[in-house]
Amino acid sequence: MNFKKTIDIIKNQFLKKYYFIIKQKYFSEKLIGAEFYRLFPYTSKIHGLSASTFLEEFRRVSLQNFFFSPENRKDFFLQLLSKPDPIPSPLIRAEKILNNKHTVFGQEYWYGQHMDWFLDFKSNQKFPSKPFYANVKTGKYNADIKVPWEISRFSMVWTLGKAYWLSGRKEFKEKFLKLINSWQSQNSFCYGINWLSSKEVALRVMNLIAGFYFFYDNRENDGQDATEWVELLKLLYQHGLYLESNMAFTHRNDSDLIANALGLLMLGIFFKPSSMSFNWIVESKAILEKEIQQQTFSDGMHYEMSVAYHRFVTEMFLTAYILGEKTGVIFSVRYRERLMRMLGIVLRYSKPDGMAPLIGDTYDERLFWFNPEEEFNDHTSLLSLAATVFEHREFKREGQAFSEQALWLCGAEGWERYQRLKMDSQPLWSKKFDESQLVIMCSEDMHCVADCGEIGKKGWGGHGHNDILSFELWAGGVNFITDSGSLGHSSNKTLKNEFRSTKAHNTAMIDGVEQANFLSDFRIKADYSTPKILQWTSSESEDILIAEHYAYKSMLTDPVTHSRTFILEKTDNRLTVIDHLFGVGNHIAELFFHFKPGVHVEKTSYNRIYLLDSESGKQMDVDYERKDEEILIGSGLVAHRYGQSKPNKVLRFRKRFSGEMTFKIIFTLCNR
């Protein structure tokens, strides 16, 4: 993209945003009145229009405009719910929600008698509710804005909805409507922090649409709550008006824009037929078609180089595809092909126990939280969904169950397709993804993920970390070598940077200098690394990977190149890692290896370290060629989820060198 075109995009978005600011009063006051009804062609035929009459007609037209409807309530869904999420569980969780006890980022909190949608309960601080969204300033608050954002996404809809379908208790439906009323009363259209992020607006609207299909059934509504349901429809319409004027376009787009487009697509389909639905569908589909090509490498990996965000954008693109197929919004063959490659990445990086590596930011991003107790780092529910949608047996692996994600998006028919599909029993061999340079080395008992690609977002960093040539090693059921993950960002910038730093990863750091300097939360100053894979061979007995990067040729006055060799000996369950640092001048090299929380680390001899996983009892020997390195076994933190961390042990080798040095370390799974 040339400079002039970039300026034009920024100019157009600037003008569009401020046009929206001028018009928002009209949107919020006039179009939520009687004119809302005139958006729908069938209302002109209804004389003396009432809320109940409008709702009956709207329900009839929109019944098939989502993944499920109340019509599914008494069919196969009830039989299946007991498997992915056992029947008592959603009922117990829903009872807590009735009492305003909600789970946010894995932490349960009681909000009291009245919900506060601006509260960060961790710091006990509130964000502003009065400023217009474009004028909100959050920098002066020593609080985490993601906490009120998370509760305002309305993910609790899935817990309440399942409990309502299972029990038939109207308290759960009434609680949903009360929460909506509470949120609307505190969050005037376009005012306060919950209108600040277009991604948050999009994710909220998608959960609210799910709530409509869970709870609105004209057979069970006596008309007394008709006005409340119409108010929900108006709120959804306001969200659509916001999204169409606040799409998150930047010079390098990211998951925010994908969420915006999916939210607008769902709204366009939900409000069919209406005066605005066609434009919303056309605009959002065009964005999704473009961004799936722009934001992913040709091999399928999302270009921000974060595994968690790769899953997030993959499930958004896949969800759009499924809803489009159901409602006649058909995506292109190119879209489908790139989506299949994205799913292939998920298939390969998932370890034999289903867990994903912690590469890049891990901020608990999900499109739908079907079950708040679901393991966030298990991405295999997406594979179950892929197997169901595309009927490709490579996505159905041994021991993989039909997931709740597949259940709600594909229904009973999807379950039947999944049961008919034969399981792929062939082992997954090692694989190099050519453009992203993510490499998977695996055997029957070992699984190593090596990140040999750029930092992320084509030099911007984004959700990527300073983790070039870092790796994770799963062996014998234990993820012995792990990434540090990412603990949080909005309330503690220093801590965020620590988790994205070079020393938080299993790679080399020279002279205490980062692989790239941080510019802001999601930006680096520049990526000079230009990493490349020099050699890749894979056979039944052995994998050999050699890669190097050049960040320290630019970051240091006396340049240094970092080359790393991986040798996986599959029969012996042994991984050898050889680091070669070469350049000019005198330097201090540090090599970091982070172990899974609960792994006991003990130096047993001159050149051997012993690892013992306290949970499983599995053992690993770590041998290295001693060349007067300083050896330190220190403490660290691993954050598997946003805001949650566990202590772990970190092995650090430190050595001064002149010109060049080589360091060799060997990880061997013990059979004893």
LORONU-236405 format. One record per residue (C-alpha): residue in one letter; z negated, y, x. Coordinates in steps of 0.05 Angstrom, whole numbers, plus 5000, padded with zeros to 4 digits. Each point is the difference from the previous one (the first is absolute). Example, Ala and Ser with C-alpha at 12.3 -4.5 7.8 and 13.67 -1.06 7.14 Angstrom:
BEGIN
A484449105246 S501350695027 
//
This chain:
BEGIN
M500050005000 N502050675030 F495550615004 K503550404945 K499549424951 T492649935016 I498850744986 D503849944935 I495749424977 I493650385017 K502650624966 N501949624937 Q493449644996 F496350675011 L503750344944 K499349404954 K492549975012 Y498950734985 Y504549984939 F495449454976 I493950435014 I502950554956 K501749514944 Q493849575001 K496450444948 Y505849884953 F499849255015 S492649944989 E499350434937 K506549964962 L502949315013 I493549644986 G500350284929 A504749814944 E506150065044 F497949365036 Y502349604939 R506950335002 L501449675067 F501349354964 P506349914958 Y496849574946 T494850534981 S505250434965 K500649474947 I492650004986 H497650514949 G492950265001 L498949695069 S493049745014 A497149725065 S499649304968 T507250024976 F502550235068 L496049475037 E502749444956 E507250215015 F498650125074 R496849325006 R506049664967 V504950345047 S495949925064 L497349294989 Q504449695054 N499850585049 F494749715046 F498349345033 F495749764942 S497750234931 P494749804949 E505049474976 N498249605063 R492650014986 K499649334964 D505349625037 F499849695068 F496350585033 L493249764976 Q501349315028 L501850295068 L494650525007 S494849475013 K503649805064 P501450645040 D493850364973 P494949534967 I498450234929 P492750225010 S501750465058 P504050554965 L495050004944 I494250115048 R503750545037 A502050344934 E492850014976 K498350415062 I505650494985 L497250094930 N493850275034 N504050455047 K498949555060 H506549985040 T502249685065 V503550485048 F502649735067 G495549394991 Q493750414987 E496749994932 Y497550674973 W496750214935 Y502850674976 G494550124950 Q501050174927 H506050455013 M505749875049 D501050515055 W507349955021 F499150475060 L494149675034 D500049655067 F493849594988 K499749805074 S498550715022 N497350234932 Q504950585002 K504850254947 F507150265008 P502550594960 S502649924929 K502150724985 P505450215050 F507349904983 Y502449385037 A504450405048 N494050425021 V494949445011 K496950035070 T496349365021 G498850145073 K493250344990 Y497149394965 N496549495043 A501649464950 D505249454989 I505250214949 K502649294994 V493749804961 P501350444939 W507449875007 E498849254998 I495850014936 S505250474969 R505549495011 F497049624940 S500549315032 M494149804956 V505349934944 W501549295024 T492849784996 L498950314932 G506749754974 K498949285021 A493050014971 Y502750284934 W505449474995 L495249455016 S494350214954 G503250444947 R494050475006 K502050714980 E494850305047 F504949895057 K505650374965 E495350554979 K497650075072 F507150095024 L501150564949 K493350325019 L501950005073 I506750324984 N496550544958 S495050125055 W505450065053 Q504250474958 S494150454984 Q498550095074 N507050015028 S504250544967 F507449915011 C501650205073 Y492950235016 G495349685050 I500649475055 N502549454954 W506650374992 L500450165075 S503749375022 S506449784965 K498749295024 E493350004964 V503350274937 A505249445003 L495149435011 R495550264944 V505750044951 M502149285013 N493049754986 L499550424937 I506549704975 A497149315011 G493950234960 F504550184941 Y503049304999 F493249685007 F496450384945 Y504950294950 D501749504945 N501550274931 R497349364969 E493150195026 N500250764992 D497750294934 G502750695015 Q493450315018 D501750025074 A507450184991 T498850705025 E496949745064 W506149565013 V504750584989 E495950415049 L500949445051 L507650024989 K499850755010 L496049915064 L505249515025 Y505550494983 Q496350545040 H499849525059 G507549924994 L501150755000 Y495750065061 L503549445038 E507150244987 S498150675032 N495549755056 M503749415031 A497249905070 F506450155040 T499050145074 H504449995062 R497849275007 N498049714933 D494649484991 S496249574949 D498050624960 L507350124979 I500849264982 A493850044956 N502750644968 A506649684984 L496949364972 G495250414956 L505850414973 L504149374989 M494449684960 L499250644959 G507450044987 I500249284975 F493550094961 F502650614963 K506949704982 P503550264961 S498050735008 S503350645024 M497249955070 S499849245013 F507349935022 N499450535054 W493449725025 I502949305006 V506450245035 E496250445050 S494649495017 K504949425007 A504350415047 I494050165044 L497849275002 E507049775018 K500350505057 E492949935027 I500149245005 Q505650105051 Q497250635033 Q492849785007 T501149295026 F503249725062 S506049554990 D495449405011 G495650214941 M493850305033 H497650664973 Y501150545052 E492850255002 M498249355036 S493749874958 V499349304971 A495750234942 Y505050554981 H505749515008 R496849584946 F498750624958 V507350245001 T502749294992 E496149894936 M502350684974 F507349845013 L499249304971 T496350264938 A505650494987 Y505149445007 I496249554951 L499250544947 G507250215009 E502549294989 K495749954937 T502350674970 G507350045022 V499150475059 I503749585051 F499350125075 S505649895050 V501449385042 R498250415062 Y493350164970 R498649274985 E502249785070 R495550505035 L494249824954 M500849275018 R499650185074 M493650404987 L497049384966 G502349585060 I495750455045 V493949874955 L501449255003 R500250015076 Y494150445018 S495449644951 K495649525039 P498949284979 D493650204964 G503850544961 M497050605037 A504450565026 P499150345068 L496650685001 I505850365033 G500250754983 D496150344944 T496549554950 Y498050484945 D499149524940 E506650234970 R502249574941 L504550154942 F495749614951 W493049735014 F500549404954 N493349755025 P495250475038 E497049395035 E506749785028 E500449955076 F503850635020 N502849705065 D502949384965 H507250204985 T502349314975 S499650214927 L506350395014 L503449365025 S498149644936 L503250574962 A506249975043 A500749254990 T499450114925 V505050584995 F505449745047 E498649264994 H500449925075 R496049415024 E498950305070 F494850474968 K496249424968 R495849705056 E495249425001 G493350174968 Q502750644968 A497950104927 F503550394946 S496850695010 E497250484949 Q505150515024 A505549524980 L496549864934 W499750724976 L506850205024 C503949374980 G495849694945 A500149294973 E507449935013 G498750185073 W494649465004 E504949494974 R505350215051 Y494849955055 Q497849304979 R507349765000 L501350275069 K499249495056 M495350185057 D502950145069 S496349525046 Q504050195063 P495850345054 L501350735014 W502650075071 S499050595046 K504350604986 K501950675031 F501950574953 D505450365039 E499550724979 S492550094986 Q498549555059 L494449654964 V499449305030 I496649394970 M498349425047 C497249394966 S498549275006 E496249524956 D493250285022 M501650695027 H503050644970 C501150625043 V502850664973 A502450475055 D501750724985 C505550195050 G503050564958 E499350754997 I493650344976 G502950164932 K504250454955 K505250135053 G495550415045 W495450304948 G494849455003 G498449984925 H495649414985 G501549685068 H495149975057 N500350055076 D500749245004 I506449875039 L499949295029 S493549844964 F499249334965 E495549584955 L498649265013 W498149504947 A498249315026 G497049394966 G498350394937 V496750595035 N503150685015 F496850035069 I503850625024 T500450554947 D502350714992 S494550504984 G503050214933 S498650714974 L493450234971 G501950644965 H502850695010 S498450574953 S492650095014 N499949845074 K506050195041 T496949785066 L498649304973 K507149954973 N502950175068 E495549495034 F502849444957 R507250225012 S498950095075 T502849565056 K493249725019 A498949754928 H505749505011 N501549405043 T504250365052 A499750405064 M497650725009 I501550395064 D495450545027 G496750074931 V506550304972 E502549834931 Q506949684989 A501350624957 N495950624986 F497650124929 L502450634964 S496849894932 D497549444955 F506949694992 R503950325057 I500649915074 K502950535046 A505649545025 D501549275013 Y502749925070 S499049245002 T507149764983 P497449275003 K504949435008 I499949255003 L502949765066 Q499849254986 W498749544941 T500749255001 S497149514950 S499949244999 E495949454970 S495450005060 E499750725024 D501250734982 I501150535053 L500050744984 I500850565051 A499750724976 E498450685030 H498950724981 Y500750665037 A494950464966 Y496350095066 K506350215036 S499550654959 M492650054986 L497949975074 T501850455059 D500949365041 P504049554953 V498249284984 T503849464961 H496249474961 S503349324996 R496749424963 T501849264998 F497749524946 I500649255011 L497949554942 E499449275020 K500049674933 T497849295017 D494150255042 N498050554951 R500150505057 L502150735001 T501150345068 V500550755003 I502450335065 D499850755008 H504250335054 L498850745013 F504550355049 G501750705021 V497750525051 G493250295018 N492849774991 H497649804931 I494549664960 A502349454952 E495849764942 L501849384960 F496649904933 F499049364959 H496550064932 F496849384969 K498749824928 P493250204974 G495449415007 V503349745064 H494849905055 V502650215069 E496949725063 K502150055073 T498949295027 S502850025070 Y503650435052 N506550014961 R498549714931 I497550264934 Y497849564943 L501250184926 L496349684942 D501350174927 S493149984967 E502949864931 S504649415015 G497449755066 K507050055030 Q500350145075 M504850335048 D500250065075 V502450645032 D502349935073 Y502550555045 E502150115072 R494450395032 K502350575044 D493950445005 E500550264929 E494050314967 I498349564940 L496350304940 I498049664935 G498350554952 S499150134926 G505250264951 L501750034927 V505349654958 A501950314933 H503349504954 R499850484942 Y499650744988 G492950255014 Q497349325020 S498949745070 K496549445037 P497649995072 N503849595050 K500649875075 V505250335044 L502149735068 R502450535048 F503049915070 R500250625043 K503650065067 R502450545047 F506949895028 S505350345042 G507349914984 E499649364960 M495449454976 T500449354961 F494649704956 K500349304968 I495549754944 I500349324965 F497349834931 T499249264986 L497549704935 C494749475016 N500249314968 R492849845017 
//
